[in-house]
Amino acid sequence: MNDLFETTDFAKSILDTSEMYELFIRFVINTLVIGGLIHFFYYPKSQRRDYYFTFFIISVSVFLMIYLLGSVKLKIGFALGLFAIFGIIRYRTESMPVREMTYLFAIIAMSVINALAEIGYIGLLLVNLSFIVCIWLTESAKWINSESSKLIQYDRIALIKPENQKELIDDLRERTGLNITKVEVGSIDFLRDTAVLKVYYINSSAVPNTIGDALTFKDAKKL
């Protein structure tokens, strides 16, 4: 008799599709939100296909792990533990820039929320919409000037003197087309009559210059 009840319960668990519907709906919401976030906000400015792939796969992996392992009663403890692990890990092959780390942080948070939040679908959509609106406001903020920097090997060494600062900035603006605001002089090579300058400029396109910002005068010695 017990075997019959166990068989019946097993059959009901197979035929019960309510959990599968919930998984499917949450997965679709998470995929659409994360995919839109990556494709329309992150990728147009960075053009990094490697991070495009990384962010999307991490989102899918975190969502499925959190949702499917939620039945193990790990719930929030497991989610926060996984969240902390991803927050600490740095990819060994490449130092991840701050902007990419921020998107990774947001994507993991949204995936965990979409998998575990015990609220209705309308509330879940509102939470995701709040994330998107905040990111859209900060990414497209026209009132925030974005200052970037570049290292430039400069040949007119006579202009690096402090009294020629204005002429130096005017010359760099004309030759680079950048709205340069400040110049720092790095290493000087009198044999070749060149100097390495770090120029700061207003980036009107708001596209981050992660390469230029990451370099230092130490790196310039390798140029």
PyMOL CGO cylinders between C-alpha atoms (Angstrom):
from pymol import cmd
from pymol.cgo import CYLINDER

trace = [
    CYLINDER, 0.00, 0.00, 0.00, 2.84, 2.35, 0.90, 0.3, 1, 1, 1, 1, 1, 1,
    CYLINDER, 2.84, 2.35, 0.90, 4.49, 1.56, -2.41, 0.3, 1, 1, 1, 1, 1, 1,
    CYLINDER, 4.49, 1.56, -2.41, 1.27, 2.53, -4.18, 0.3, 1, 1, 1, 1, 1, 1,
    CYLINDER, 1.27, 2.53, -4.18, 1.15, 5.90, -2.36, 0.3, 1, 1, 1, 1, 1, 1,
    CYLINDER, 1.15, 5.90, -2.36, 4.82, 6.54, -3.13, 0.3, 1, 1, 1, 1, 1, 1,
    CYLINDER, 4.82, 6.54, -3.13, 4.23, 5.74, -6.79, 0.3, 1, 1, 1, 1, 1, 1,
    CYLINDER, 4.23, 5.74, -6.79, 1.22, 8.07, -6.88, 0.3, 1, 1, 1, 1, 1, 1,
    CYLINDER, 1.22, 8.07, -6.88, 3.19, 10.91, -5.25, 0.3, 1, 1, 1, 1, 1, 1,
    CYLINDER, 3.19, 10.91, -5.25, 6.03, 10.37, -7.70, 0.3, 1, 1, 1, 1, 1, 1,
    CYLINDER, 6.03, 10.37, -7.70, 3.61, 10.50, -10.63, 0.3, 1, 1, 1, 1, 1, 1,
    CYLINDER, 3.61, 10.50, -10.63, 2.04, 13.70, -9.28, 0.3, 1, 1, 1, 1, 1, 1,
    CYLINDER, 2.04, 13.70, -9.28, 5.44, 15.30, -8.90, 0.3, 1, 1, 1, 1, 1, 1,
    CYLINDER, 5.44, 15.30, -8.90, 6.20, 14.48, -12.54, 0.3, 1, 1, 1, 1, 1, 1,
    CYLINDER, 6.20, 14.48, -12.54, 2.85, 15.75, -13.81, 0.3, 1, 1, 1, 1, 1, 1,
    CYLINDER, 2.85, 15.75, -13.81, 2.86, 18.88, -11.62, 0.3, 1, 1, 1, 1, 1, 1,
    CYLINDER, 2.86, 18.88, -11.62, 4.12, 21.61, -13.94, 0.3, 1, 1, 1, 1, 1, 1,
    CYLINDER, 4.12, 21.61, -13.94, 3.45, 24.61, -11.67, 0.3, 1, 1, 1, 1, 1, 1,
    CYLINDER, 3.45, 24.61, -11.67, 7.07, 24.78, -10.51, 0.3, 1, 1, 1, 1, 1, 1,
    CYLINDER, 7.07, 24.78, -10.51, 8.30, 24.46, -14.07, 0.3, 1, 1, 1, 1, 1, 1,
    CYLINDER, 8.30, 24.46, -14.07, 6.05, 27.33, -15.14, 0.3, 1, 1, 1, 1, 1, 1,
    CYLINDER, 6.05, 27.33, -15.14, 7.43, 29.50, -12.35, 0.3, 1, 1, 1, 1, 1, 1,
    CYLINDER, 7.43, 29.50, -12.35, 11.00, 28.59, -13.29, 0.3, 1, 1, 1, 1, 1, 1,
    CYLINDER, 11.00, 28.59, -13.29, 10.29, 29.34, -16.94, 0.3, 1, 1, 1, 1, 1, 1,
    CYLINDER, 10.29, 29.34, -16.94, 8.65, 32.72, -16.24, 0.3, 1, 1, 1, 1, 1, 1,
    CYLINDER, 8.65, 32.72, -16.24, 11.40, 33.82, -13.84, 0.3, 1, 1, 1, 1, 1, 1,
    CYLINDER, 11.40, 33.82, -13.84, 14.08, 32.64, -16.26, 0.3, 1, 1, 1, 1, 1, 1,
    CYLINDER, 14.08, 32.64, -16.26, 12.50, 34.58, -19.13, 0.3, 1, 1, 1, 1, 1, 1,
    CYLINDER, 12.50, 34.58, -19.13, 12.25, 37.73, -16.98, 0.3, 1, 1, 1, 1, 1, 1,
    CYLINDER, 12.25, 37.73, -16.98, 15.85, 37.40, -15.85, 0.3, 1, 1, 1, 1, 1, 1,
    CYLINDER, 15.85, 37.40, -15.85, 17.16, 36.68, -19.36, 0.3, 1, 1, 1, 1, 1, 1,
    CYLINDER, 17.16, 36.68, -19.36, 15.29, 39.57, -20.95, 0.3, 1, 1, 1, 1, 1, 1,
    CYLINDER, 15.29, 39.57, -20.95, 16.35, 42.05, -18.27, 0.3, 1, 1, 1, 1, 1, 1,
    CYLINDER, 16.35, 42.05, -18.27, 20.00, 40.98, -18.10, 0.3, 1, 1, 1, 1, 1, 1,
    CYLINDER, 20.00, 40.98, -18.10, 20.25, 40.60, -21.89, 0.3, 1, 1, 1, 1, 1, 1,
    CYLINDER, 20.25, 40.60, -21.89, 18.78, 44.07, -22.42, 0.3, 1, 1, 1, 1, 1, 1,
    CYLINDER, 18.78, 44.07, -22.42, 21.05, 45.55, -19.77, 0.3, 1, 1, 1, 1, 1, 1,
    CYLINDER, 21.05, 45.55, -19.77, 24.17, 44.09, -21.37, 0.3, 1, 1, 1, 1, 1, 1,
    CYLINDER, 24.17, 44.09, -21.37, 23.18, 44.69, -24.98, 0.3, 1, 1, 1, 1, 1, 1,
    CYLINDER, 23.18, 44.69, -24.98, 21.73, 48.20, -24.75, 0.3, 1, 1, 1, 1, 1, 1,
    CYLINDER, 21.73, 48.20, -24.75, 23.66, 49.76, -21.86, 0.3, 1, 1, 1, 1, 1, 1,
    CYLINDER, 23.66, 49.76, -21.86, 27.03, 48.03, -21.43, 0.3, 1, 1, 1, 1, 1, 1,
    CYLINDER, 27.03, 48.03, -21.43, 28.05, 46.84, -24.91, 0.3, 1, 1, 1, 1, 1, 1,
    CYLINDER, 28.05, 46.84, -24.91, 27.46, 50.02, -26.98, 0.3, 1, 1, 1, 1, 1, 1,
    CYLINDER, 27.46, 50.02, -26.98, 30.09, 51.88, -24.94, 0.3, 1, 1, 1, 1, 1, 1,
    CYLINDER, 30.09, 51.88, -24.94, 32.62, 49.16, -24.25, 0.3, 1, 1, 1, 1, 1, 1,
    CYLINDER, 32.62, 49.16, -24.25, 32.42, 46.95, -27.39, 0.3, 1, 1, 1, 1, 1, 1,
    CYLINDER, 32.42, 46.95, -27.39, 33.89, 44.11, -25.31, 0.3, 1, 1, 1, 1, 1, 1,
    CYLINDER, 33.89, 44.11, -25.31, 32.51, 40.82, -26.63, 0.3, 1, 1, 1, 1, 1, 1,
    CYLINDER, 32.51, 40.82, -26.63, 34.44, 38.85, -24.02, 0.3, 1, 1, 1, 1, 1, 1,
    CYLINDER, 34.44, 38.85, -24.02, 32.62, 40.59, -21.15, 0.3, 1, 1, 1, 1, 1, 1,
    CYLINDER, 32.62, 40.59, -21.15, 29.34, 40.36, -23.08, 0.3, 1, 1, 1, 1, 1, 1,
    CYLINDER, 29.34, 40.36, -23.08, 29.71, 36.57, -23.04, 0.3, 1, 1, 1, 1, 1, 1,
    CYLINDER, 29.71, 36.57, -23.04, 30.97, 36.50, -19.44, 0.3, 1, 1, 1, 1, 1, 1,
    CYLINDER, 30.97, 36.50, -19.44, 28.17, 38.60, -17.97, 0.3, 1, 1, 1, 1, 1, 1,
    CYLINDER, 28.17, 38.60, -17.97, 25.42, 36.67, -19.78, 0.3, 1, 1, 1, 1, 1, 1,
    CYLINDER, 25.42, 36.67, -19.78, 26.70, 33.20, -18.85, 0.3, 1, 1, 1, 1, 1, 1,
    CYLINDER, 26.70, 33.20, -18.85, 27.35, 34.22, -15.23, 0.3, 1, 1, 1, 1, 1, 1,
    CYLINDER, 27.35, 34.22, -15.23, 23.79, 35.53, -15.00, 0.3, 1, 1, 1, 1, 1, 1,
    CYLINDER, 23.79, 35.53, -15.00, 22.28, 32.29, -16.34, 0.3, 1, 1, 1, 1, 1, 1,
    CYLINDER, 22.28, 32.29, -16.34, 24.54, 30.16, -14.12, 0.3, 1, 1, 1, 1, 1, 1,
    CYLINDER, 24.54, 30.16, -14.12, 23.83, 32.12, -10.93, 0.3, 1, 1, 1, 1, 1, 1,
    CYLINDER, 23.83, 32.12, -10.93, 20.08, 32.19, -11.59, 0.3, 1, 1, 1, 1, 1, 1,
    CYLINDER, 20.08, 32.19, -11.59, 19.77, 28.45, -12.20, 0.3, 1, 1, 1, 1, 1, 1,
    CYLINDER, 19.77, 28.45, -12.20, 22.02, 27.53, -9.27, 0.3, 1, 1, 1, 1, 1, 1,
    CYLINDER, 22.02, 27.53, -9.27, 20.18, 29.79, -6.85, 0.3, 1, 1, 1, 1, 1, 1,
    CYLINDER, 20.18, 29.79, -6.85, 16.71, 28.77, -8.02, 0.3, 1, 1, 1, 1, 1, 1,
    CYLINDER, 16.71, 28.77, -8.02, 17.28, 25.02, -8.25, 0.3, 1, 1, 1, 1, 1, 1,
    CYLINDER, 17.28, 25.02, -8.25, 19.33, 24.78, -5.06, 0.3, 1, 1, 1, 1, 1, 1,
    CYLINDER, 19.33, 24.78, -5.06, 16.79, 26.87, -3.16, 0.3, 1, 1, 1, 1, 1, 1,
    CYLINDER, 16.79, 26.87, -3.16, 14.99, 23.61, -2.35, 0.3, 1, 1, 1, 1, 1, 1,
    CYLINDER, 14.99, 23.61, -2.35, 18.03, 22.53, -0.32, 0.3, 1, 1, 1, 1, 1, 1,
    CYLINDER, 18.03, 22.53, -0.32, 16.95, 25.17, 2.25, 0.3, 1, 1, 1, 1, 1, 1,
    CYLINDER, 16.95, 25.17, 2.25, 20.17, 27.11, 1.80, 0.3, 1, 1, 1, 1, 1, 1,
    CYLINDER, 20.17, 27.11, 1.80, 18.16, 30.11, 0.59, 0.3, 1, 1, 1, 1, 1, 1,
    CYLINDER, 18.16, 30.11, 0.59, 19.61, 33.48, 1.61, 0.3, 1, 1, 1, 1, 1, 1,
    CYLINDER, 19.61, 33.48, 1.61, 22.71, 32.02, 3.29, 0.3, 1, 1, 1, 1, 1, 1,
    CYLINDER, 22.71, 32.02, 3.29, 23.71, 30.24, 0.10, 0.3, 1, 1, 1, 1, 1, 1,
    CYLINDER, 23.71, 30.24, 0.10, 22.88, 33.26, -2.03, 0.3, 1, 1, 1, 1, 1, 1,
    CYLINDER, 22.88, 33.26, -2.03, 24.94, 35.65, 0.09, 0.3, 1, 1, 1, 1, 1, 1,
    CYLINDER, 24.94, 35.65, 0.09, 27.83, 33.17, 0.23, 0.3, 1, 1, 1, 1, 1, 1,
    CYLINDER, 27.83, 33.17, 0.23, 27.90, 32.83, -3.54, 0.3, 1, 1, 1, 1, 1, 1,
    CYLINDER, 27.90, 32.83, -3.54, 27.49, 36.59, -3.87, 0.3, 1, 1, 1, 1, 1, 1,
    CYLINDER, 27.49, 36.59, -3.87, 30.50, 37.16, -1.60, 0.3, 1, 1, 1, 1, 1, 1,
    CYLINDER, 30.50, 37.16, -1.60, 32.62, 34.66, -3.51, 0.3, 1, 1, 1, 1, 1, 1,
    CYLINDER, 32.62, 34.66, -3.51, 31.94, 36.38, -6.83, 0.3, 1, 1, 1, 1, 1, 1,
    CYLINDER, 31.94, 36.38, -6.83, 32.57, 39.75, -5.20, 0.3, 1, 1, 1, 1, 1, 1,
    CYLINDER, 32.57, 39.75, -5.20, 36.02, 38.66, -3.98, 0.3, 1, 1, 1, 1, 1, 1,
    CYLINDER, 36.02, 38.66, -3.98, 37.18, 36.73, -7.04, 0.3, 1, 1, 1, 1, 1, 1,
    CYLINDER, 37.18, 36.73, -7.04, 39.31, 38.67, -9.52, 0.3, 1, 1, 1, 1, 1, 1,
    CYLINDER, 39.31, 38.67, -9.52, 40.04, 37.08, -12.89, 0.3, 1, 1, 1, 1, 1, 1,
    CYLINDER, 40.04, 37.08, -12.89, 43.70, 36.10, -12.80, 0.3, 1, 1, 1, 1, 1, 1,
    CYLINDER, 43.70, 36.10, -12.80, 44.33, 36.57, -16.52, 0.3, 1, 1, 1, 1, 1, 1,
    CYLINDER, 44.33, 36.57, -16.52, 43.20, 40.19, -16.60, 0.3, 1, 1, 1, 1, 1, 1,
    CYLINDER, 43.20, 40.19, -16.60, 42.45, 42.92, -14.08, 0.3, 1, 1, 1, 1, 1, 1,
    CYLINDER, 42.45, 42.92, -14.08, 38.78, 43.79, -14.44, 0.3, 1, 1, 1, 1, 1, 1,
    CYLINDER, 38.78, 43.79, -14.44, 38.10, 47.55, -14.71, 0.3, 1, 1, 1, 1, 1, 1,
    CYLINDER, 38.10, 47.55, -14.71, 35.80, 49.25, -12.22, 0.3, 1, 1, 1, 1, 1, 1,
    CYLINDER, 35.80, 49.25, -12.22, 32.93, 49.64, -14.72, 0.3, 1, 1, 1, 1, 1, 1,
    CYLINDER, 32.93, 49.64, -14.72, 32.97, 45.93, -15.58, 0.3, 1, 1, 1, 1, 1, 1,
    CYLINDER, 32.97, 45.93, -15.58, 33.13, 44.98, -11.89, 0.3, 1, 1, 1, 1, 1, 1,
    CYLINDER, 33.13, 44.98, -11.89, 30.10, 47.21, -11.23, 0.3, 1, 1, 1, 1, 1, 1,
    CYLINDER, 30.10, 47.21, -11.23, 28.09, 45.56, -13.99, 0.3, 1, 1, 1, 1, 1, 1,
    CYLINDER, 28.09, 45.56, -13.99, 29.13, 42.12, -12.70, 0.3, 1, 1, 1, 1, 1, 1,
    CYLINDER, 29.13, 42.12, -12.70, 28.00, 43.11, -9.20, 0.3, 1, 1, 1, 1, 1, 1,
    CYLINDER, 28.00, 43.11, -9.20, 24.62, 44.34, -10.51, 0.3, 1, 1, 1, 1, 1, 1,
    CYLINDER, 24.62, 44.34, -10.51, 24.08, 41.28, -12.72, 0.3, 1, 1, 1, 1, 1, 1,
    CYLINDER, 24.08, 41.28, -12.72, 24.74, 38.84, -9.88, 0.3, 1, 1, 1, 1, 1, 1,
    CYLINDER, 24.74, 38.84, -9.88, 22.43, 40.83, -7.57, 0.3, 1, 1, 1, 1, 1, 1,
    CYLINDER, 22.43, 40.83, -7.57, 19.61, 40.86, -10.13, 0.3, 1, 1, 1, 1, 1, 1,
    CYLINDER, 19.61, 40.86, -10.13, 20.01, 37.15, -10.86, 0.3, 1, 1, 1, 1, 1, 1,
    CYLINDER, 20.01, 37.15, -10.86, 19.81, 36.29, -7.16, 0.3, 1, 1, 1, 1, 1, 1,
    CYLINDER, 19.81, 36.29, -7.16, 16.73, 38.51, -6.71, 0.3, 1, 1, 1, 1, 1, 1,
    CYLINDER, 16.73, 38.51, -6.71, 14.99, 37.02, -9.75, 0.3, 1, 1, 1, 1, 1, 1,
    CYLINDER, 14.99, 37.02, -9.75, 15.64, 33.52, -8.46, 0.3, 1, 1, 1, 1, 1, 1,
    CYLINDER, 15.64, 33.52, -8.46, 14.76, 33.95, -4.78, 0.3, 1, 1, 1, 1, 1, 1,
    CYLINDER, 14.76, 33.95, -4.78, 12.43, 36.92, -4.35, 0.3, 1, 1, 1, 1, 1, 1,
    CYLINDER, 12.43, 36.92, -4.35, 9.10, 35.70, -2.97, 0.3, 1, 1, 1, 1, 1, 1,
    CYLINDER, 9.10, 35.70, -2.97, 7.01, 38.42, -4.55, 0.3, 1, 1, 1, 1, 1, 1,
    CYLINDER, 7.01, 38.42, -4.55, 4.56, 38.49, -7.42, 0.3, 1, 1, 1, 1, 1, 1,
    CYLINDER, 4.56, 38.49, -7.42, 5.66, 38.82, -11.00, 0.3, 1, 1, 1, 1, 1, 1,
    CYLINDER, 5.66, 38.82, -11.00, 4.54, 42.45, -11.12, 0.3, 1, 1, 1, 1, 1, 1,
    CYLINDER, 4.54, 42.45, -11.12, 6.71, 43.25, -8.10, 0.3, 1, 1, 1, 1, 1, 1,
    CYLINDER, 6.71, 43.25, -8.10, 9.60, 41.35, -9.67, 0.3, 1, 1, 1, 1, 1, 1,
    CYLINDER, 9.60, 41.35, -9.67, 9.27, 43.36, -12.86, 0.3, 1, 1, 1, 1, 1, 1,
    CYLINDER, 9.27, 43.36, -12.86, 9.18, 46.62, -10.87, 0.3, 1, 1, 1, 1, 1, 1,
    CYLINDER, 9.18, 46.62, -10.87, 12.38, 45.66, -9.03, 0.3, 1, 1, 1, 1, 1, 1,
    CYLINDER, 12.38, 45.66, -9.03, 14.13, 44.89, -12.31, 0.3, 1, 1, 1, 1, 1, 1,
    CYLINDER, 14.13, 44.89, -12.31, 12.79, 48.09, -13.82, 0.3, 1, 1, 1, 1, 1, 1,
    CYLINDER, 12.79, 48.09, -13.82, 14.24, 50.04, -10.89, 0.3, 1, 1, 1, 1, 1, 1,
    CYLINDER, 14.24, 50.04, -10.89, 17.67, 48.56, -11.62, 0.3, 1, 1, 1, 1, 1, 1,
    CYLINDER, 17.67, 48.56, -11.62, 17.40, 49.47, -15.29, 0.3, 1, 1, 1, 1, 1, 1,
    CYLINDER, 17.40, 49.47, -15.29, 16.22, 53.04, -14.62, 0.3, 1, 1, 1, 1, 1, 1,
    CYLINDER, 16.22, 53.04, -14.62, 19.08, 53.67, -12.17, 0.3, 1, 1, 1, 1, 1, 1,
    CYLINDER, 19.08, 53.67, -12.17, 21.66, 52.32, -14.60, 0.3, 1, 1, 1, 1, 1, 1,
    CYLINDER, 21.66, 52.32, -14.60, 20.13, 54.29, -17.49, 0.3, 1, 1, 1, 1, 1, 1,
    CYLINDER, 20.13, 54.29, -17.49, 20.20, 57.52, -15.48, 0.3, 1, 1, 1, 1, 1, 1,
    CYLINDER, 20.20, 57.52, -15.48, 23.85, 57.11, -14.49, 0.3, 1, 1, 1, 1, 1, 1,
    CYLINDER, 23.85, 57.11, -14.49, 25.03, 55.88, -17.89, 0.3, 1, 1, 1, 1, 1, 1,
    CYLINDER, 25.03, 55.88, -17.89, 23.28, 58.58, -19.93, 0.3, 1, 1, 1, 1, 1, 1,
    CYLINDER, 23.28, 58.58, -19.93, 23.69, 61.47, -17.49, 0.3, 1, 1, 1, 1, 1, 1,
    CYLINDER, 23.69, 61.47, -17.49, 24.53, 64.48, -19.63, 0.3, 1, 1, 1, 1, 1, 1,
    CYLINDER, 24.53, 64.48, -19.63, 25.08, 66.69, -16.58, 0.3, 1, 1, 1, 1, 1, 1,
    CYLINDER, 25.08, 66.69, -16.58, 28.10, 64.66, -15.45, 0.3, 1, 1, 1, 1, 1, 1,
    CYLINDER, 28.10, 64.66, -15.45, 31.39, 65.48, -17.16, 0.3, 1, 1, 1, 1, 1, 1,
    CYLINDER, 31.39, 65.48, -17.16, 33.49, 62.40, -17.75, 0.3, 1, 1, 1, 1, 1, 1,
    CYLINDER, 33.49, 62.40, -17.75, 37.21, 63.14, -17.42, 0.3, 1, 1, 1, 1, 1, 1,
    CYLINDER, 37.21, 63.14, -17.42, 39.52, 60.61, -19.01, 0.3, 1, 1, 1, 1, 1, 1,
    CYLINDER, 39.52, 60.61, -19.01, 43.27, 60.43, -19.42, 0.3, 1, 1, 1, 1, 1, 1,
    CYLINDER, 43.27, 60.43, -19.42, 45.78, 59.26, -21.99, 0.3, 1, 1, 1, 1, 1, 1,
    CYLINDER, 45.78, 59.26, -21.99, 49.53, 58.82, -22.18, 0.3, 1, 1, 1, 1, 1, 1,
    CYLINDER, 49.53, 58.82, -22.18, 51.08, 60.61, -25.14, 0.3, 1, 1, 1, 1, 1, 1,
    CYLINDER, 51.08, 60.61, -25.14, 54.64, 60.56, -26.44, 0.3, 1, 1, 1, 1, 1, 1,
    CYLINDER, 54.64, 60.56, -26.44, 55.33, 64.21, -27.23, 0.3, 1, 1, 1, 1, 1, 1,
    CYLINDER, 55.33, 64.21, -27.23, 58.02, 65.51, -29.57, 0.3, 1, 1, 1, 1, 1, 1,
    CYLINDER, 58.02, 65.51, -29.57, 58.00, 69.30, -28.94, 0.3, 1, 1, 1, 1, 1, 1,
    CYLINDER, 58.00, 69.30, -28.94, 60.04, 69.06, -25.76, 0.3, 1, 1, 1, 1, 1, 1,
    CYLINDER, 60.04, 69.06, -25.76, 60.55, 72.82, -25.51, 0.3, 1, 1, 1, 1, 1, 1,
    CYLINDER, 60.55, 72.82, -25.51, 56.89, 73.26, -24.57, 0.3, 1, 1, 1, 1, 1, 1,
    CYLINDER, 56.89, 73.26, -24.57, 57.04, 71.07, -21.46, 0.3, 1, 1, 1, 1, 1, 1,
    CYLINDER, 57.04, 71.07, -21.46, 58.49, 73.93, -19.38, 0.3, 1, 1, 1, 1, 1, 1,
    CYLINDER, 58.49, 73.93, -19.38, 56.08, 75.27, -16.73, 0.3, 1, 1, 1, 1, 1, 1,
    CYLINDER, 56.08, 75.27, -16.73, 56.02, 78.72, -18.29, 0.3, 1, 1, 1, 1, 1, 1,
    CYLINDER, 56.02, 78.72, -18.29, 54.87, 77.20, -21.62, 0.3, 1, 1, 1, 1, 1, 1,
    CYLINDER, 54.87, 77.20, -21.62, 51.92, 75.32, -20.11, 0.3, 1, 1, 1, 1, 1, 1,
    CYLINDER, 51.92, 75.32, -20.11, 49.28, 77.24, -22.06, 0.3, 1, 1, 1, 1, 1, 1,
    CYLINDER, 49.28, 77.24, -22.06, 51.11, 76.78, -25.39, 0.3, 1, 1, 1, 1, 1, 1,
    CYLINDER, 51.11, 76.78, -25.39, 51.52, 73.08, -24.60, 0.3, 1, 1, 1, 1, 1, 1,
    CYLINDER, 51.52, 73.08, -24.60, 47.80, 72.59, -23.93, 0.3, 1, 1, 1, 1, 1, 1,
    CYLINDER, 47.80, 72.59, -23.93, 46.83, 74.58, -27.06, 0.3, 1, 1, 1, 1, 1, 1,
    CYLINDER, 46.83, 74.58, -27.06, 49.19, 72.51, -29.20, 0.3, 1, 1, 1, 1, 1, 1,
    CYLINDER, 49.19, 72.51, -29.20, 47.87, 69.23, -27.79, 0.3, 1, 1, 1, 1, 1, 1,
    CYLINDER, 47.87, 69.23, -27.79, 44.26, 70.34, -28.30, 0.3, 1, 1, 1, 1, 1, 1,
    CYLINDER, 44.26, 70.34, -28.30, 44.97, 71.20, -31.92, 0.3, 1, 1, 1, 1, 1, 1,
    CYLINDER, 44.97, 71.20, -31.92, 46.83, 67.96, -32.66, 0.3, 1, 1, 1, 1, 1, 1,
    CYLINDER, 46.83, 67.96, -32.66, 44.56, 65.57, -30.81, 0.3, 1, 1, 1, 1, 1, 1,
    CYLINDER, 44.56, 65.57, -30.81, 41.18, 67.29, -31.10, 0.3, 1, 1, 1, 1, 1, 1,
    CYLINDER, 41.18, 67.29, -31.10, 40.56, 66.59, -27.41, 0.3, 1, 1, 1, 1, 1, 1,
    CYLINDER, 40.56, 66.59, -27.41, 39.26, 69.08, -24.86, 0.3, 1, 1, 1, 1, 1, 1,
    CYLINDER, 39.26, 69.08, -24.86, 42.39, 68.87, -22.71, 0.3, 1, 1, 1, 1, 1, 1,
    CYLINDER, 42.39, 68.87, -22.71, 42.19, 70.42, -19.25, 0.3, 1, 1, 1, 1, 1, 1,
    CYLINDER, 42.19, 70.42, -19.25, 45.45, 69.42, -17.57, 0.3, 1, 1, 1, 1, 1, 1,
    CYLINDER, 45.45, 69.42, -17.57, 48.83, 67.94, -18.50, 0.3, 1, 1, 1, 1, 1, 1,
    CYLINDER, 48.83, 67.94, -18.50, 51.35, 66.09, -16.35, 0.3, 1, 1, 1, 1, 1, 1,
    CYLINDER, 51.35, 66.09, -16.35, 54.93, 65.54, -17.53, 0.3, 1, 1, 1, 1, 1, 1,
    CYLINDER, 54.93, 65.54, -17.53, 56.37, 62.08, -17.04, 0.3, 1, 1, 1, 1, 1, 1,
    CYLINDER, 56.37, 62.08, -17.04, 59.66, 60.66, -18.29, 0.3, 1, 1, 1, 1, 1, 1,
    CYLINDER, 59.66, 60.66, -18.29, 61.84, 62.86, -20.52, 0.3, 1, 1, 1, 1, 1, 1,
    CYLINDER, 61.84, 62.86, -20.52, 64.26, 61.57, -23.16, 0.3, 1, 1, 1, 1, 1, 1,
    CYLINDER, 64.26, 61.57, -23.16, 66.68, 64.35, -24.10, 0.3, 1, 1, 1, 1, 1, 1,
    CYLINDER, 66.68, 64.35, -24.10, 68.51, 62.10, -26.55, 0.3, 1, 1, 1, 1, 1, 1,
    CYLINDER, 68.51, 62.10, -26.55, 65.37, 61.70, -28.68, 0.3, 1, 1, 1, 1, 1, 1,
    CYLINDER, 65.37, 61.70, -28.68, 63.83, 65.03, -27.72, 0.3, 1, 1, 1, 1, 1, 1,
    CYLINDER, 63.83, 65.03, -27.72, 60.63, 63.37, -26.54, 0.3, 1, 1, 1, 1, 1, 1,
    CYLINDER, 60.63, 63.37, -26.54, 58.62, 63.27, -23.34, 0.3, 1, 1, 1, 1, 1, 1,
    CYLINDER, 58.62, 63.27, -23.34, 55.75, 61.16, -22.04, 0.3, 1, 1, 1, 1, 1, 1,
    CYLINDER, 55.75, 61.16, -22.04, 52.77, 63.27, -21.06, 0.3, 1, 1, 1, 1, 1, 1,
    CYLINDER, 52.77, 63.27, -21.06, 49.63, 62.27, -19.23, 0.3, 1, 1, 1, 1, 1, 1,
    CYLINDER, 49.63, 62.27, -19.23, 46.81, 64.43, -20.55, 0.3, 1, 1, 1, 1, 1, 1,
    CYLINDER, 46.81, 64.43, -20.55, 43.42, 64.83, -18.89, 0.3, 1, 1, 1, 1, 1, 1,
    CYLINDER, 43.42, 64.83, -18.89, 40.46, 65.72, -21.08, 0.3, 1, 1, 1, 1, 1, 1,
    CYLINDER, 40.46, 65.72, -21.08, 36.67, 66.00, -20.97, 0.3, 1, 1, 1, 1, 1, 1,
    CYLINDER, 36.67, 66.00, -20.97, 35.21, 62.95, -22.67, 0.3, 1, 1, 1, 1, 1, 1,
    CYLINDER, 35.21, 62.95, -22.67, 32.03, 64.31, -24.26, 0.3, 1, 1, 1, 1, 1, 1,
    CYLINDER, 32.03, 64.31, -24.26, 30.99, 60.88, -25.55, 0.3, 1, 1, 1, 1, 1, 1,
    CYLINDER, 30.99, 60.88, -25.55, 31.11, 59.49, -21.98, 0.3, 1, 1, 1, 1, 1, 1,
    CYLINDER, 31.11, 59.49, -21.98, 32.88, 56.40, -23.31, 0.3, 1, 1, 1, 1, 1, 1,
    CYLINDER, 32.88, 56.40, -23.31, 35.25, 55.14, -20.64, 0.3, 1, 1, 1, 1, 1, 1,
    CYLINDER, 35.25, 55.14, -20.64, 38.91, 55.12, -21.53, 0.3, 1, 1, 1, 1, 1, 1,
    CYLINDER, 38.91, 55.12, -21.53, 39.90, 52.13, -19.42, 0.3, 1, 1, 1, 1, 1, 1,
    CYLINDER, 39.90, 52.13, -19.42, 43.24, 51.61, -21.19, 0.3, 1, 1, 1, 1, 1, 1,
    CYLINDER, 43.24, 51.61, -21.19, 44.42, 55.18, -20.75, 0.3, 1, 1, 1, 1, 1, 1,
    CYLINDER, 44.42, 55.18, -20.75, 43.25, 55.36, -17.15, 0.3, 1, 1, 1, 1, 1, 1,
    CYLINDER, 43.25, 55.36, -17.15, 44.95, 52.11, -16.25, 0.3, 1, 1, 1, 1, 1, 1,
    CYLINDER, 44.95, 52.11, -16.25, 48.36, 53.14, -17.54, 0.3, 1, 1, 1, 1, 1, 1,
    CYLINDER, 48.36, 53.14, -17.54, 50.86, 54.98, -15.38, 0.3, 1, 1, 1, 1, 1, 1,
    CYLINDER, 50.86, 54.98, -15.38, 54.15, 56.68, -15.95, 0.3, 1, 1, 1, 1, 1, 1,
    CYLINDER, 54.15, 56.68, -15.95, 55.84, 53.41, -15.00, 0.3, 1, 1, 1, 1, 1, 1,
    CYLINDER, 55.84, 53.41, -15.00, 54.10, 51.71, -17.89, 0.3, 1, 1, 1, 1, 1, 1,
    CYLINDER, 54.10, 51.71, -17.89, 55.27, 54.50, -20.17, 0.3, 1, 1, 1, 1, 1, 1,
    CYLINDER, 55.27, 54.50, -20.17, 58.87, 53.34, -19.79, 0.3, 1, 1, 1, 1, 1, 1,
    CYLINDER, 58.87, 53.34, -19.79, 57.92, 50.25, -21.75, 0.3, 1, 1, 1, 1, 1, 1,
    CYLINDER, 57.92, 50.25, -21.75, 56.67, 52.32, -24.71, 0.3, 1, 1, 1, 1, 1, 1,
]
cmd.load_cgo(trace, "trace")
